[in-house]
Amino acid sequence: MLEEVFGNNRPVIGVIHLLPLPGSARYDGQLDLVLARAEQEAASLASGGVNGIIVENFFDMPFAKKRVDTATACAMTLAAQRVKAISGLPIGINVLRNDAHSALAIAAAVGAQFIRVNVLTGAMLCDQGIIEGEAHELLLYRRALGLDRSVKIFADVMVKHAVPMGQWSDIRLSALDTVKRALADAIVVSGRSTGDAPEQSDIDSVREVLPETPIFVGSGSNRDNIASMLESADGIIVASSIKRHGLLENPVDVGKIRALVDAVHKK
């Protein structure tokens, strides 16, 4: 699947953290600046050698618990369309906090190759309250849009900024159910918060129970730790460690991207 989507069996996926969008509490009315920043980062990520890009409404916090505002989805569609045109890379959509339906709709509109879903199945307690997965509804919607084969679902297990409820505290069970029962195409393993690396034991545990499923490290990847993480994981999703001066609010740094991509290729 990885070769099919990214042309690479060990992909590096860069994330574009969109500035506040229409429909969010911090939007300042300057959509042109939002789109210009997205275009700039798309060019930087492509120049740095990543294999794919996720477009994410990261700065829309506090996030909606369920569906985002229609204006937010429209703005993300514009941004994703420009990112795809400039980068020429496979594109993924992540609509925070957990609006996978809007992510699929945007993917259908722009021809994206995958979406990221924070909670596909089970339930997690987070700052929005209890977030429940909607795998049944989501897969029916993907079929209705005719995207069964063209848009993959990358699903988090034990997603960051949240704590599991019930048996979901066992990452093995969570990962198994996410793939075998919720039918995720790939698994994302992250640390506890943005920029934190996952425990190596968590990555190893998921690989143990899902030997054939693509596994991505979803946070905390850097040049110093990727060698060990890629012993069990297949690829990385990166944002924090490639920002200028290490600040989340800053754009991505081409030099940091190239250094990280080179380190992955040397693995």
C-alpha positions as CSV (number, residue, x, y, z in Angstrom):
1,M,0.0,0.0,0.0
2,L,2.8,2.4,0.8
3,E,4.5,2.0,-2.5
4,E,1.1,2.5,-4.2
5,V,0.3,5.7,-2.4
6,F,3.7,7.3,-1.9
7,G,6.0,5.5,-4.3
8,N,8.2,4.7,-1.3
9,N,8.1,1.9,1.3
10,R,9.5,4.2,4.0
11,P,7.6,7.5,3.5
12,V,8.2,10.7,5.3
13,I,4.9,12.7,5.5
14,G,5.2,16.4,6.4
15,V,2.3,18.3,8.0
16,I,1.1,21.8,7.2
17,H,-0.4,23.4,10.2
18,L,-2.9,25.8,8.7
19,L,-3.3,29.2,10.4
20,P,-6.8,29.8,12.0
21,L,-9.5,29.3,9.5
22,P,-13.0,30.7,9.0
23,G,-15.3,29.1,11.5
24,S,-12.7,29.0,14.3
25,A,-12.5,31.3,17.3
26,R,-9.1,32.8,16.3
27,Y,-9.8,33.5,12.6
28,D,-8.8,37.1,11.8
29,G,-10.5,37.4,8.4
30,Q,-7.3,37.1,6.4
31,L,-7.8,34.0,4.4
32,D,-5.3,35.1,1.7
33,L,-2.6,35.0,4.3
34,V,-3.6,31.5,5.4
35,L,-3.5,30.2,1.8
36,A,-0.1,32.0,1.1
37,R,1.4,30.3,4.2
38,A,0.1,26.9,3.1
39,E,1.6,27.4,-0.4
40,Q,4.9,28.4,1.1
41,E,5.1,25.4,3.3
42,A,4.0,23.1,0.5
43,A,6.9,24.3,-1.6
44,S,9.3,23.9,1.3
45,L,8.2,20.4,2.1
46,A,8.4,19.3,-1.5
47,S,11.9,20.8,-1.9
48,G,12.9,19.1,1.3
49,G,12.1,15.7,-0.1
50,V,9.0,14.5,1.8
51,N,6.9,11.8,0.2
52,G,3.5,13.2,1.1
53,I,1.8,16.1,2.9
54,I,-1.1,16.2,5.5
55,V,-3.1,19.4,5.5
56,E,-4.5,20.0,9.0
57,N,-6.5,22.8,10.8
58,F,-4.0,22.7,13.7
59,F,-4.4,26.3,14.8
60,D,-8.2,26.2,15.0
61,M,-8.1,25.2,18.7
62,P,-10.3,25.0,20.7
63,F,-11.5,22.4,18.3
64,A,-15.1,21.4,17.5
65,K,-16.1,18.1,19.2
66,K,-17.9,16.8,16.1
67,R,-18.4,18.5,12.7
68,V,-16.5,21.6,11.9
69,D,-18.2,24.7,10.5
70,T,-18.9,24.6,6.8
71,A,-16.7,27.6,6.2
72,T,-13.8,25.7,7.8
73,A,-14.3,22.7,5.5
74,C,-14.4,25.1,2.5
75,A,-11.2,26.9,3.5
76,M,-9.4,23.6,4.0
77,T,-10.5,22.5,0.5
78,L,-9.0,25.7,-1.0
79,A,-5.8,25.2,1.0
80,A,-5.5,21.5,0.1
81,Q,-6.1,22.2,-3.6
82,R,-3.2,24.7,-3.6
83,V,-0.9,22.5,-1.7
84,K,-1.5,19.6,-4.1
85,A,-0.9,21.9,-7.1
86,I,2.3,23.3,-5.8
87,S,3.8,20.2,-4.3
88,G,2.7,17.5,-6.8
89,L,2.8,15.1,-3.8
90,P,0.2,12.7,-2.4
91,I,-2.1,14.7,0.0
92,G,-3.8,13.7,3.2
93,I,-6.5,15.5,5.1
94,N,-6.9,15.7,8.9
95,V,-9.9,17.7,10.2
96,L,-9.4,18.2,14.0
97,R,-10.7,17.2,16.4
98,N,-12.2,14.2,14.8
99,D,-14.3,15.2,11.7
100,A,-13.4,12.4,9.4
101,H,-16.6,12.9,7.3
102,S,-15.5,16.4,6.4
103,A,-12.0,15.1,5.7
104,L,-13.4,12.5,3.3
105,A,-15.5,15.2,1.6
106,I,-12.4,17.4,1.1
107,A,-10.4,14.4,-0.1
108,A,-13.1,13.8,-2.7
109,A,-13.1,17.4,-3.9
110,V,-9.3,17.8,-4.2
111,G,-8.3,14.2,-5.1
112,A,-6.4,13.5,-1.9
113,Q,-5.0,10.0,-1.3
114,F,-5.7,9.5,2.4
115,I,-7.2,11.0,5.6
116,R,-6.0,10.8,9.2
117,V,-8.6,10.0,11.8
118,N,-7.8,10.6,15.5
119,V,-10.5,8.3,16.9
120,L,-11.9,5.8,14.3
121,T,-13.3,3.4,16.9
122,G,-13.8,3.1,20.6
123,A,-13.8,6.2,22.8
124,M,-11.2,8.6,24.1
125,L,-11.5,11.3,26.8
126,C,-9.9,14.6,25.7
127,D,-10.3,18.3,26.1
128,Q,-13.5,18.2,23.9
129,G,-15.0,15.6,26.2
130,I,-15.7,12.1,25.2
131,I,-14.9,11.5,21.5
132,E,-16.4,8.3,20.0
133,G,-15.3,6.7,16.8
134,E,-17.7,6.4,13.8
135,A,-16.1,3.7,11.7
136,H,-19.4,2.3,10.5
137,E,-20.7,5.6,9.3
138,L,-17.4,6.7,7.9
139,L,-16.8,3.6,5.8
140,L,-20.4,3.8,4.4
141,Y,-19.7,7.4,3.5
142,R,-16.4,6.5,1.8
143,R,-18.3,4.0,-0.3
144,A,-21.1,6.5,-1.1
145,L,-18.5,8.9,-2.4
146,G,-16.9,6.2,-4.5
147,L,-13.6,6.5,-2.6
148,D,-13.2,2.9,-1.4
149,R,-10.0,2.2,-3.4
150,S,-8.7,5.7,-3.8
151,V,-8.7,7.2,-0.3
152,K,-7.0,5.3,2.5
153,I,-7.8,5.8,6.2
154,F,-4.8,6.3,8.6
155,A,-6.1,5.9,12.1
156,D,-4.5,6.8,15.4
157,V,-4.4,4.4,18.3
158,M,-4.3,6.0,21.8
159,V,-4.2,9.4,20.1
160,K,-2.3,12.2,21.8
161,H,-3.9,14.8,24.0
162,A,-6.4,12.1,25.2
163,V,-6.7,9.1,27.5
164,P,-8.4,5.9,26.6
165,M,-11.6,4.5,28.1
166,G,-12.1,0.9,29.1
167,Q,-10.1,-1.9,27.4
168,W,-8.6,0.7,25.0
169,S,-5.9,1.3,27.6
170,D,-4.2,-1.8,26.0
171,I,-2.6,-0.5,22.8
172,R,-2.5,-4.0,21.4
173,L,-6.3,-4.4,21.7
174,S,-6.8,-0.9,20.4
175,A,-4.7,-1.5,17.3
176,L,-6.2,-4.8,16.5
177,D,-9.8,-3.5,16.7
178,T,-8.9,-0.4,14.7
179,V,-7.6,-2.6,11.8
180,K,-9.6,-5.8,12.1
181,R,-13.0,-4.4,13.1
182,A,-12.9,-0.7,12.0
183,L,-10.9,-1.6,8.8
184,A,-8.2,1.1,9.0
185,D,-5.7,1.0,6.2
186,A,-2.8,2.2,8.4
187,I,-2.1,2.8,12.1
188,V,-0.6,6.0,13.6
189,V,1.2,5.7,17.0
190,S,2.0,9.0,18.8
191,G,3.3,10.3,22.1
192,R,1.1,11.9,24.8
193,S,1.1,15.4,23.2
194,T,2.2,17.4,20.2
195,G,5.9,17.0,19.7
196,D,6.3,14.0,22.1
197,A,7.7,10.8,20.8
198,P,5.8,7.5,21.5
199,E,7.3,4.9,23.7
200,Q,9.3,2.4,21.6
201,S,7.5,-0.4,23.4
202,D,4.2,1.0,22.0
203,I,5.4,0.9,18.4
204,D,6.9,-2.6,19.0
205,S,3.6,-3.9,20.5
206,V,1.5,-2.6,17.6
207,R,4.0,-4.2,15.1
208,E,3.8,-7.5,17.1
209,V,0.0,-7.8,16.7
210,L,-0.2,-6.3,13.2
211,P,2.8,-7.5,11.3
212,E,1.4,-6.7,7.8
213,T,-0.2,-3.3,8.6
214,P,1.6,0.0,7.7
215,I,2.5,1.8,11.0
216,F,3.4,5.5,11.1
217,V,5.0,7.4,14.0
218,G,2.7,10.3,14.4
219,S,4.7,12.7,16.7
220,G,8.1,13.4,18.1
221,S,10.2,12.1,15.2
222,N,13.7,13.6,14.8
223,R,17.1,12.7,13.5
224,D,18.2,11.3,16.8
225,N,15.3,8.8,17.4
226,I,14.1,7.7,13.9
227,A,16.6,4.9,13.6
228,S,15.1,3.0,16.5
229,M,11.5,3.9,15.7
230,L,11.9,2.7,12.2
231,E,12.9,-0.8,13.4
232,S,9.2,-1.4,13.9
233,A,7.4,1.5,12.1
234,D,7.2,1.9,8.3
235,G,7.2,5.7,8.1
236,I,6.9,9.0,10.0
237,I,4.5,11.9,10.1
238,V,6.4,15.0,11.1
239,A,5.7,18.6,12.0
240,S,7.2,20.0,15.2
241,S,10.8,19.0,14.7
242,I,11.0,20.7,11.3
243,K,9.7,24.1,12.3
244,R,12.0,27.1,12.3
245,H,13.7,27.6,15.6
246,G,11.7,24.7,17.0
247,L,8.5,26.9,17.5
248,L,5.2,25.4,16.5
249,E,3.9,28.8,15.3
250,N,6.7,29.1,12.7
251,P,6.8,27.8,9.2
252,V,8.7,24.7,8.3
253,D,12.5,24.8,7.7
254,V,13.7,23.4,4.5
255,G,17.1,22.5,5.9
256,K,15.6,20.6,8.8
257,I,13.3,18.7,6.4
258,R,16.2,17.6,4.2
259,A,18.3,16.5,7.2
260,L,15.4,14.4,8.5
261,V,14.6,12.9,5.1
262,D,18.3,12.0,4.6
263,A,18.4,10.4,8.0
264,V,15.4,8.2,7.1
265,H,17.0,7.2,3.8
266,K,20.2,6.2,5.6
267,K,18.3,3.9,7.9
